[in-house]
């Protein structure tokens, strides 16, 4: 792998993870879950779970997008 492909891989992973985590955060806020609430109540834990799931799903979507961008012989 060359440096350009490594940079593209890192940037797409970062954008996918952060984008997914933000979507999870705002979905939690719409549902009344606050990850920054005092203590570890049910609302805080639920918000943390949504942020984690969103980040993981965003990362997987970014990797699938990157895999589709490669020519057939490179996979």
Secondary structure, DSSP 8 states (H G I E B T S, - for coil): --HHHHHHHHHHHHHHHHHHHHHHHHHHHHTT--TTSSSS-HHHHHHHHHHHHHHHHHHHHHHHHHHHHS-GGG-
